[in-house]
Amino acid sequence: MSDDATPMEPNTTKDRDFVEYVVKHIVDNPDQVVVERKVDDMGVLITLKVAKEDMGKLIGKEGQTAKAIRVLLRIIGSKNNARVNLKIVEPEGSEMAMAA
């Protein structure tokens, strides 16, 4: 049996690595992608930051790209008995952040 078949431990970063890999291949500025992973009693929280000009590509038309990444994260989490959520942080100076 391979290591991939074992349940995910709290300090395993497969979910974080997955998000980082996918997002870096979507955006134009992969060097500005920052992915952080925190584990608490609610589950795993993946926090994602990208360049201001890449937000549109990350979110996609009607949010489809972001939704797809979240669905895939939930599958990874359920496979490993963990609840995984994705938080996309608005870059400073973006239109959405200025409206808040």
Contact map, one row per residue, 1 for C-alpha under 8 A:
1110100000000000000000000000000000000000000000000000000000000000000000000000000000000000000000000000
1111110000000000000000000000000000000000000000000000000000000000000000000000000000000000000000000000
1111110000000000000000000000000000000000000000000000000000000000000000000000000000000000000000000000
0111110000000000000000000000000000000000000000000000000000000000000000000000000000000000000000000000
1111111000000000000000000000000000000000000000000000000000000000000000000000000000000000000000000000
0111111100000000000000000000000000000000000000000000000000000000000000000000000100000000000000000000
0000111110000000000000000000000000000000000000000000000000000000000000000000001110000000000000000000
0000011111010000000000000000000000000000000000000000000000000000000000000000000111000000000000000000
0000001111110000000000000000000000000000000000000000000000000000000000000000000000000000000000000000
0000000111110000000000000000000000000010000000000000000000000000000000000000000000000000000000000000
0000000011111000000000000000000000000000000000000000000000000000000000000000000000000000000000000000
0000000111111110000000000000000000000000000000000000000000000000000000000000000000000000000000000000
0000000000111111100000000000000000001000000000000000000000000000000000000000000000000000000000000000
0000000000011111110000000000000000000000000000000000000000000000000000000000000000000000000000000000
0000000000011111111000000000000000000000000000000000000000000000000000001001100000010000000000000000
0000000000001111111100000000000000111000000001000000000000000000000000000000000000000000000000000000
0000000000001111111110000000000000000000000000000000000000000000000000000000000000000000000000000000
0000000000000111111111000000000000000000000000000000000000000000000000000000000000000000000000000000
0000000000000011111111100000000000100000000000000000000000000000000010001000000000000000000000000000
0000000000000001111111110000000011100000000000000000000000000000000000000000000000000000000000000000
0000000000000000111111111000000000000000000000000000000000000000000000000000000000000000000000000000
0000000000000000011111111100000000000000000000000000000000000000000000000000000000000000000000000000
0000000000000000001111111110010010000000000000000000000001000000000000000000000000000000000000000000
0000000000000000000111111111111010000000000000000000000000000000000000000000000000000000000000000000
0000000000000000000011111110010000000000000000000000000000000000000000000000000000000000000000000000
0000000000000000000001111111000000000000000000000000000011000000000000000000000000000000000000000000
0000000000000000000000111111110000000000000000000000010011000000000000000000000000000000000000000000
0000000000000000000000010111110000000000000000000000010000000000000000000000000000000000000000000000
0000000000000000000000010011111110000000000000000110010000000000000000000000000000000000000000000000
0000000000000000000000111011111110000000000000000000000000000000000000000000000000000000000000000000
0000000000000000000000010000111110000000000000000000000000000000000000000000000000000000000000000000
0000000000000000000000000000111111000000000000001110000000000000000000000000000000000000000000000000
0000000000000000000100110000111111100000000000011110000000000000000000000000000000000000000000000000
0000000000000000000100000000000111110000000000011100000000000000000000000000000000000000000000000000
0000000000000001001100000000000011111000000001111000000000000000000000000000000000000000000000000000
0000000000000001000000000000000001111100000001110000000000000000000000000000000000000000000000000000
0000000000001001000000000000000000111110000111100000000000000000000000000000000000000000000000000000
0000000000000000000000000000000000011111000111000000000000000000000000000000000000000000000000000000
0000000001000000000000000000000000001111111110000000000000000000000000000000000000000000000000000000
0000000000000000000000000000000000000111111100000000000000000000000000000000000000000000000000000000
0000000000000000000000000000000000000011111000000000000000000000000000000000000000000000000000000000
0000000000000000000000000000000000000011111100000000000000000000000000000000000000100000000000000000
0000000000000000000000000000000000000011111110000000000000000000000000000000000001111000000000000000
0000000000000000000000000000000000001111011111000000000000000000000000000000000001111000000000000000
0000000000000000000000000000000000001110001111100000000000000000000000000000000000011110000000000000
0000000000000001000000000000000000111100000111110000000000000000000000000000000000011110000000000000
0000000000000000000000000000000000111000000011111000000000000000000000000000000000000111100000000000
0000000000000000000000000000000011110000000001111100000000000000000000000000000000000111100000000000
0000000000000000000000000000000111100000000000111110000000000000000000000000000000000001111000000000
0000000000000000000000000000100111000000000000011111011000000000000000000000000000000000101000000000
0000000000000000000000000000100110000000000000001111111000000000000000000000000000000000001000000000
0000000000000000000000000000000000000000000000000111111000000000000000000000000000000000011111000000
0000000000000000000000000000000000000000000000000011111100000000000000000000000000000000000000000000
0000000000000000000000000011100000000000000000000111111111000000000000000000000000000000000000000000
0000000000000000000000000000000000000000000000000111111111100000000000000000000000000000010000000000
0000000000000000000000000000000000000000000000000000111111111000000000000000000000000000000000000000
0000000000000000000000000110000000000000000000000000011111110000100000000000000000000000000000000000
0000000000000000000000100110000000000000000000000000011111110000110000000000000000000000000000000000
0000000000000000000000000000000000000000000000000000001111111111111000000000000000000000000000000000
0000000000000000000000000000000000000000000000000000000111111111110000000000000000000000000000000000
0000000000000000000000000000000000000000000000000000000100111111100000000000000000000000000000000000
0000000000000000000000000000000000000000000000000000000000111111000000000000000000000000000000000000
0000000000000000000000000000000000000000000000000000000000111111111000000000000000000000000000000000
0000000000000000000000000000000000000000000000000000000000111111111100000000000000000000000000000000
0000000000000000000000000000000000000000000000000000000011111011111110000000000000000000000000000000
0000000000000000000000000000000000000000000000000000000001110011111111000000000000000000000000000000
0000000000000000000000000000000000000000000000000000000000100011111111100000000000000000000000000000
0000000000000000000000000000000000000000000000000000000000000001111111110000000000000000000000000000
0000000000000000001000000000000000000000000000000000000000000000111111111000000000000000000000000000
0000000000000000000000000000000000000000000000000000000000000000011111111100000000001100000000000000
0000000000000000000000000000000000000000000000000000000000000000001111111110000000000000000000000000
0000000000000000000000000000000000000000000000000000000000000000000111111111000000000000000000000000
0000000000000010001000000000000000000000000000000000000000000000000011111111100000011100000000000000
0000000000000000000000000000000000000000000000000000000000000000000001111111110000111000000000000000
0000000000000000000000000000000000000000000000000000000000000000000000111111111000000000000000000000
0000000000000010000000000000000000000000000000000000000000000000000000011111111100000000000000000000
0000000000000010000000000000000000000000000000000000000000000000000000001111111111110000000000000000
0000000000000000000000000000000000000000000000000000000000000000000000000111111111100000000000000000
0000001000000000000000000000000000000000000000000000000000000000000000000011111111000000000000000000
0000011100000000000000000000000000000000000000000000000000000000000000000001111111000000000000000000
0000001100000000000000000000000000000000000000000000000000000000000000000000111111100000000000000000
0000000100000000000000000000000000000000001100000000000000000000000000000000111111110000000000000000
0000000000000000000000000000000000000000011100000000000000000000000000000100110011111000000000000000
0000000000000010000000000000000000000000001111000000000000000000000000001100100001111100000000000000
0000000000000000000000000000000000000000001111000000000000000000000001001100000000111110000000000000
0000000000000000000000000000000000000000000011110000000000000000000001001000000000011111000000000000
0000000000000000000000000000000000000000000011110000000000000000000000000000000000001111100000000000
0000000000000000000000000000000000000000000000111000000000000000000000000000000000000111110000000000
0000000000000000000000000000000000000000000000111100000000000000000000000000000000000011111000000000
0000000000000000000000000000000000000000000000001001001000000000000000000000000000000001111101011000
0000000000000000000000000000000000000000000000001111000000000000000000000000000000000000111111001000
0000000000000000000000000000000000000000000000000001000000000000000000000000000000000000011111001100
0000000000000000000000000000000000000000000000000001000000000000000000000000000000000000001111101100
0000000000000000000000000000000000000000000000000001000000000000000000000000000000000000011111111100
0000000000000000000000000000000000000000000000000000000000000000000000000000000000000000000011111110
0000000000000000000000000000000000000000000000000000000000000000000000000000000000000000010001111111
0000000000000000000000000000000000000000000000000000000000000000000000000000000000000000011111111111
0000000000000000000000000000000000000000000000000000000000000000000000000000000000000000000111111111
0000000000000000000000000000000000000000000000000000000000000000000000000000000000000000000000111111
0000000000000000000000000000000000000000000000000000000000000000000000000000000000000000000000011111
